[in-house]
């Protein structure tokens, strides 16, 4: 499962400036690095942090659990975003 979490303090003038893309399932480190590289080289008008759920602190997990959007389920289906 892959989730997206946006940080509300990451908005300037009403525009999103930063989102976190988080893999809740274990992700191969090579795929994780490729995702990071692709997002850093993209023309998106905001920053995308690619994170491994298992590598972030328990406190941050609890914060994320309060508000996130599933974008890819275990079956590879999205929530209808983009």
Buried (B, 14 or more C-beta within 10 A) or exposed (E): BBBBBBBEEBEEEEEBBBBBBBBBEEBEEEEBEEBBEEBEEEEEEBEBBBBBBEEBEEEBEEBBEEEBEBBBEEEEEEEEEE
